[in-house]
Amino acid sequence: MSGRDLLRAVAAAVVCVSALSLAGCATGGSDVLTAEEAAPRASDEATPHAREHTKQAEPVDAGGLSRREVDTYVAAARKQLPGLWSPQFRKMFSSIRINPVYPRGIEFVYVYKVPVDVAVASNYMDTQLPLLKAAFQTQIEPEMTSFGFQHPSAAWTYRNPDGTLVWSRTVS
């Protein structure tokens, strides 16, 4: 994947995240959106990551939300995905999902449709981190704070089709 394609992917991710936060977590959608199916899945079951963490006790950290509250926020955010699945996303990614990160955050996970060179992509994505930080500070953080998150965080994770990590960063 070329640097130009990666720039488009990052820009698309920022647009997606911006639209998600500005939409106020309304209705529609599912927890994982694939290029083949931009409609809700028959099963709205949480991802294995979310199920694993949901079974644990409520956090003792007084600054975070309960698991139920974080799960509620994530479920509402997931419902926004179908409206954001643009043709540009379909060309780049096979899926996108939003996972809870207890007790203060969320994680956007993008899976590329075709494998990318990890070293090249990672170096390039590092140069685009300011775009994600700006999206977080101006749109995501205020929206999460209004929901009740204290000191929220958002992570962006990009994976190759085989699941290998391409790039991941957390902003708080």
C-alpha positions in Angstrom: 0.0 0.0 0.0 1.4 3.4 -1.0 1.9 6.4 1.3 -1.0 8.1 -0.5 -3.3 5.2 0.2 -2.3 5.2 3.9 -3.0 8.9 4.0 -6.5 8.3 2.6 -7.0 5.5 5.2 -6.0 7.8 8.1 -8.1 10.7 6.7 -11.0 8.3 6.3 -10.5 7.1 9.9 -10.5 10.6 11.2 -13.6 11.4 9.2 -15.3 8.3 10.5 -14.3 9.0 14.1 -15.4 12.6 13.8 -18.8 11.7 12.3 -19.2 9.0 15.0 -18.6 11.5 17.8 -20.7 14.2 16.3 -23.6 11.8 15.6 -24.2 11.5 19.3 -24.4 7.7 19.2 -27.9 7.4 17.8 -29.4 4.2 16.2 -28.7 1.5 13.6 -25.7 -0.9 13.1 -23.7 -3.7 14.6 -20.6 -4.3 16.6 -18.4 -5.2 13.6 -18.9 -3.7 10.2 -17.5 -5.6 7.1 -17.2 -4.5 3.6 -19.4 -7.4 2.5 -22.2 -6.4 4.9 -22.8 -2.7 5.8 -26.0 -3.7 7.6 -26.5 -5.0 11.1 -25.5 -8.6 11.8 -28.1 -11.1 12.9 -26.2 -11.4 16.1 -25.5 -8.3 18.0 -23.2 -10.2 20.4 -20.3 -8.4 21.8 -16.8 -9.2 20.5 -14.8 -11.8 22.5 -12.7 -9.0 23.9 -15.8 -7.2 25.2 -17.3 -10.4 26.6 -14.1 -11.3 28.4 -14.0 -7.9 30.1 -17.7 -7.7 30.8 -17.6 -10.8 33.0 -15.1 -9.1 35.4 -16.2 -7.1 38.4 -16.9 -3.4 38.3 -13.7 -1.2 38.3 -12.4 0.0 41.7 -11.0 3.1 40.0 -13.2 5.9 41.1 -12.3 7.9 38.0 -13.8 5.4 35.5 -17.2 4.3 34.5 -18.6 0.9 35.3 -18.3 -1.8 32.8 -22.0 -1.6 32.1 -21.7 2.1 31.4 -18.7 1.7 29.1 -20.5 -1.2 27.3 -23.6 1.0 26.9 -21.5 3.7 25.3 -19.7 1.3 23.0 -23.0 -0.3 21.9 -24.4 3.1 21.0 -21.2 4.0 19.1 -21.3 0.7 17.2 -24.7 1.5 16.0 -23.3 4.4 14.0 -20.9 2.3 11.9 -23.2 1.5 9.0 -23.8 5.1 8.2 -20.0 5.7 8.1 -19.0 2.8 5.9 -18.1 4.8 2.8 -16.9 3.4 -0.6 -13.4 4.6 0.4 -13.6 2.5 3.6 -14.8 -0.5 1.6 -11.8 -0.3 -0.7 -9.3 -0.1 2.2 -10.7 -2.1 5.1 -12.4 -5.5 5.4 -13.9 -4.5 8.8 -14.0 -1.9 11.5 -15.1 -2.4 15.1 -15.2 -0.5 18.3 -14.2 -2.2 21.5 -14.5 -1.1 25.1 -11.3 -0.3 27.1 -12.3 -0.4 30.7 -12.8 1.9 32.6 -12.1 5.0 30.5 -11.9 4.3 26.8 -12.7 2.9 23.5 -10.6 1.2 20.7 -11.2 1.6 17.0 -9.9 -1.6 15.2 -9.5 -1.4 11.5 -8.6 -4.5 9.4 -7.0 -3.9 6.0 -8.5 -5.6 3.1 -5.1 -6.5 1.6 -1.8 -6.9 3.6 0.4 -3.8 4.1 4.1 -3.6 4.8 4.1 -3.2 8.6 7.3 -1.2 8.8 6.3 1.2 6.0 2.7 1.6 7.3 3.8 2.1 10.9 6.3 4.8 10.0 3.8 6.6 7.9 1.0 6.3 10.5 3.2 7.8 13.1 3.4 11.0 10.9 -0.4 11.0 10.9 -0.9 10.8 14.6 -1.5 14.5 15.0 -4.7 14.1 12.9 -6.0 11.5 15.3 -5.0 13.5 18.4 -6.8 16.5 17.0 -9.9 14.4 16.3 -9.7 13.1 19.8 -9.3 16.5 21.5 -11.9 18.4 19.5 -14.6 15.8 19.0 -14.2 12.4 20.8 -13.0 13.5 24.2 -15.8 16.1 24.6 -18.4 13.6 23.5 -17.1 10.9 25.9 -16.8 13.5 28.7 -20.5 14.5 28.2 -21.4 10.8 28.5 -19.6 10.7 31.9 -16.1 9.5 31.1 -13.5 11.1 33.2 -10.0 11.4 31.6 -11.2 9.4 28.5 -8.9 7.7 26.0 -9.3 6.4 22.5 -7.0 3.8 20.8 -6.6 3.3 17.0 -5.5 -0.2 16.0 -4.8 -1.2 12.4 -4.3 -4.9 11.5 -3.4 -6.9 8.4 -6.0 -9.5 7.2 -4.1 -12.2 9.0 -4.5 -10.3 12.3 -0.9 -9.1 12.6 -0.6 -5.7 14.2 0.3 -2.9 11.8 0.0 0.1 14.1 -1.7 1.0 17.4 -1.7 4.2 19.4 -3.8 5.5 22.3 -4.6 9.1 22.8 -5.8 10.5 26.1 
